[in-house]
Amino acid sequence: MYLYVSRDEKDYLNNMTSKYLIKAFSTQEKNSDLIVYHYTSEDALNKMLQNKTLWFTNAYYLNDCTELNYFVNLVKELSDQLIYELPNDGISGLCKQTITLLLREIYRCLKNVFVFSTSLNNDSFTLWNAYGEYNLGLKPDLFPNHLRPDNYYKVKMKFKGKNKYNPVEMRDCFVFQDTVTYDPEKQKEEIREFITDLIGIYVECREDLSHYIDNGQVKIAVIDKINSIVKSMAQVLAIRAIFNKDAFFKEEQEYRIAIAFIETGNNPCKFDIVGTEEIINYRQKKKMQIPYLELCFERDAIAISNFPIKSITIDSRLGVDKVKMLHDLLDSLRHTALGIDKIEIILSKVPLRY
């Protein structure tokens, strides 16, 4: 996984969240030639091209409404197993309370995460049927000037806002990208490591905590320390929930890019969506209002030079007429000089099925 946050490395490394971010999002060899594919509808495609934006959907409104519960349920299941192995001396009860807090915090943090879903499969009949008649091929490194996975970076991005007099709003964001994991054993191994660390804190603080348990007195410093660590871990696990799904969906070969907001002030690693209401847009889908962000690729909007779309593939059932219409649309946008003139148009090779 690649992570971009802030250049203030000293401050971040002193923050507990950073410890777990580094642990969860370790560096890996990067494939600079990787292309991923976003399947979408004609209406969404036209708006993204005309506005030169990509749409990031709120994590709570992804196509599979159960996927967040899937990961959180794994966290609960493994936590219960590890707590069951503890001595019955009161520590296990505190651990259970802590896990309840952890699960609540994961859900809270997920409200502040927005996702752009893609696939490694460039021509999937299943994905054509599920998500739309077009796919956009792009390199997932949207911020090449900031790409150093061994460090933290703050990415300053612009989003289309609601204010027609000031339509673009600047925000500082975390950005994460990774392939989705479908292997339940790998998922459990990662979660088990996090929960073992958390329970280990109780074991280390056993002496202080036993005094709290015996006398019913809260040792504020100890409890506050543990709660702070729980919230830090919840932020990381909330992001990891985005990149772990049930093996039932493995055919989709999903690759995701996620955005999470940063709260300014004393805790620069805290996700917080406060103050971003003016950049959240809504679209209608199945009688629901879906909140999403439009990430801008206008001149000087973010640290890139061109619109990231490299190709557009059209569902073979649409035919050559749609190819011509798409060529005409791209021709009308070439004056923007954002690399739109270099977008390749491709007709799907999937055999026609009606």
Buried (B, 14 or more C-beta within 10 A) or exposed (E): BBBBBBEBEEBBEEBBBBBBBBBBBEEEEEEEEBBBBBBBEBEBBBBBBEBBBBBBBBBEBBEEEEBBEBBBEBBBEBBEEBBEEBEEEBBBEBBBEBBEBBBEBBBBBBBBBBBBBBBBBBBBBEBBEEBBBBBBBBBBBBBEEBBEBEBBBBBBBBBBBEEEEEBBBEBBBBBBBBBBBBEEEEBBEBBBEBBEBBBEBBEEBBEBBEEBBEEEEEBEEBBEBBBBBBBBBBBBBBBBBBBBBBEEBEEBBBBBBBBBBBBEEEBBBBBBBEEBEEBBBEBEEEEEEBBBBBBBBBEEBBBBEBBBBBBBBBBBBBEEEBBEBBEEBBEEBEEBEBBBEEBEBBBBEBEEEE
